Amino acid sequence: MKYALVYGLLSGLVTIAIIMTGLLLGPEAGFTHSLWFGYLVMLVALSFIFVGVKRYRDVERGGVVKFLPAFGMGLAIAAVAGLAYVVVWETYLASTGYRFMDEYIAAALRRSAAEGASAAAIAQQAADWESMRESYSNPLFRISITFLEIFPVGLLVALVSAALLRNPKLLPAVAR
C-alpha cells in the first residue's frame, strides 16, 4: 500500500494544485477553465500510476508482474488520487463558503447572454442550473461527483499501465 499512498497522493495533489491555481486566477486565466484542460491535467498527473506500478513491479516483484496485480496496484493508486482530490476540493469549498456553484452558474449565464441567447433560453438555463445547485448542496452527491471526475481517468491509466508493464522487457528494472 506504500506505493498506492505515495503515488496516489502525488497524482491527486498535482491535479488539484493545477486546477485550484486556475480557479484562483479567475476567468482571466482562460484555458484553465476548459473541461479539456482539466482532464488533460488529470491525465498527466495520473501518469504517476504508471510510475507507481513500474516501481512496484521492479522493487516488490523482481521486475515481473502479471496483469491483475499490476492493475490492482494501478486501481489503488487511482483510488487514493481520487480521495485526495475529493478532500482537497471539499476543503476548498469550505474555505470559500461553498460559493463555487453560485459563481459557476453566474458565469455560465453571463456566457450565454454574451453569446446572444434569448431571455427565455437564459431563464430555462437558470432553472436547470438551480436543480444542479440543489443536488450539489448534498455532500454525498457532491463527493460522489467529484470522485467520479478523476477516477475514470485513473481507471483508464491503470488499465493501460498494467497491460504495458506486464511485459518485463518494457522499461526493464535496472540492476544496481
C-alpha positions in Angstrom: 0.0 0.0 0.0 3.0 2.3 0.3 3.1 2.7 -3.5 -0.7 3.4 -3.6 -0.3 6.1 -0.9 2.8 7.8 -2.3 1.9 7.8 -6.0 -1.8 8.3 -5.4 -1.2 11.4 -3.2 1.2 12.8 -5.8 -1.4 12.3 -8.5 -4.2 13.8 -6.6 -2.3 16.8 -5.2 -0.7 17.7 -8.6 -4.1 17.6 -10.2 -5.9 19.7 -7.6 -3.0 22.1 -7.4 -3.1 23.0 -11.1 -6.9 23.2 -11.2 -7.0 25.3 -8.0 -4.4 27.6 -9.5 -6.7 28.1 -12.4 -9.7 28.8 -10.1 -7.8 31.3 -8.0 -6.5 33.1 -11.1 -10.1 33.6 -12.1 -11.7 33.7 -15.6 -8.9 35.8 -16.9 -6.8 32.7 -17.0 -8.9 31.5 -19.9 -7.8 28.0 -20.8 -7.6 26.8 -17.2 -11.5 26.8 -17.1 -11.7 24.4 -20.1 -13.1 20.9 -19.4 -10.5 19.5 -21.8 -7.7 21.3 -19.9 -8.9 19.8 -16.6 -8.9 16.3 -18.0 -5.5 16.8 -19.6 -4.2 17.9 -16.3 -5.7 14.7 -14.7 -4.2 12.5 -17.4 -0.7 14.0 -16.9 -0.9 13.9 -13.1 -2.3 10.3 -13.2 0.8 9.2 -15.1 2.1 8.7 -11.6 0.0 5.5 -11.8 2.4 4.2 -14.5 5.4 5.2 -12.4 4.0 3.6 -9.3 3.1 0.3 -11.0 6.5 0.2 -12.6 8.2 0.8 -9.3 6.0 -1.9 -7.7 6.9 -4.3 -10.5 10.7 -3.6 -10.3 11.1 -3.3 -6.5 8.5 -5.6 -5.0 8.1 -8.1 -7.8 11.6 -8.5 -9.0 10.9 -6.9 -12.4 8.0 -9.2 -13.3 4.3 -8.6 -12.7 1.2 -10.2 -14.0 -1.7 -8.1 -15.3 -4.1 -8.4 -12.3 -1.6 -7.4 -9.6 -0.4 -4.5 -11.8 -4.0 -3.5 -12.5 -4.9 -3.8 -8.8 -2.0 -1.5 -7.8 -3.0 0.9 -10.5 -6.6 1.0 -9.2 -5.3 1.5 -5.6 -3.2 4.5 -6.8 -6.2 5.9 -8.7 -8.5 5.5 -5.7 -6.0 7.3 -3.4 -5.7 10.1 -6.0 -9.4 10.3 -6.2 -9.8 10.5 -2.4 -7.0 13.2 -2.2 -8.8 15.1 -5.0 -12.1 15.0 -3.0 -10.6 16.0 0.3 -8.8 19.0 -1.2 -11.9 20.0 -3.2 -14.1 19.8 -0.1 -11.5 21.8 1.8 -11.5 24.5 -0.9 -15.3 24.6 -1.0 -15.5 25.0 2.8 -12.8 27.7 2.8 -14.7 29.7 0.2 -18.1 29.4 1.9 -19.4 27.0 -0.7 -19.7 29.8 -3.3 -18.3 27.8 -6.2 -21.7 26.7 -7.6 -23.1 30.2 -7.4 -20.1 31.7 -9.2 -20.1 28.9 -11.8 -23.8 29.3 -12.6 -23.5 33.1 -12.8 -20.5 32.8 -15.2 -22.4 30.2 -17.3 -25.5 32.5 -17.6 -23.3 35.5 -18.4 -21.6 33.5 -21.1 -25.0 32.5 -22.6 -26.1 36.2 -22.6 -22.8 37.2 -24.2 -23.4 34.6 -26.9 -26.8 36.2 -27.7 -29.1 33.7 -26.0 -32.7 34.8 -25.6 -34.1 35.8 -22.3 -36.4 32.8 -22.3 -33.4 30.5 -23.0 -31.4 32.1 -20.2 -34.4 31.7 -17.8 -34.6 28.0 -18.8 -30.9 27.5 -18.2 -31.2 29.3 -14.8 -34.0 26.8 -13.8 -31.8 23.9 -15.0 -28.8 25.2 -13.0 -31.0 25.6 -10.0 -31.7 21.9 -10.0 -27.9 21.2 -10.2 -27.3 23.7 -7.4 -29.7 21.9 -5.2 -28.1 18.5 -5.9 -24.6 19.9 -5.4 -25.5 21.1 -2.0 -25.9 17.5 -0.9 -22.5 16.3 0.3 -23.0 12.7 -0.8 -23.9 13.8 -4.3 -21.1 16.4 -4.4 -18.4 14.0 -3.1 -19.5 11.2 -5.5 -19.5 13.6 -8.5 -16.1 14.9 -7.5 -14.6 11.4 -7.2 -16.1 10.4 -10.5 -14.4 13.3 -12.2 -11.0 11.8 -11.7 -11.4 8.1 -11.1 -12.4 7.0 -14.6 -9.2 8.7 -15.9 -7.2 6.8 -13.3 -9.0 3.6 -14.2 -8.0 4.0 -17.9 -4.4 4.8 -17.0 -4.3 1.8 -14.6 -5.6 -0.4 -17.4 -3.0 0.8 -19.9 -0.2 0.7 -17.3 -1.0 -2.9 -16.3 -1.2 -4.0 -19.9 2.1 -2.4 -20.8 4.1 -3.3 -17.6 3.2 -7.0 -17.6 5.9 -7.2 -20.2 9.2 -7.3 -18.3 11.1 -6.2 -21.4 9.3 -2.8 -21.4 11.5 -0.4 -19.4 13.3 -3.3 -17.5 14.5 -2.8 -14.0 18.0 -1.5 -13.8 20.3 -3.8 -11.7 22.2 -1.9 -9.0 
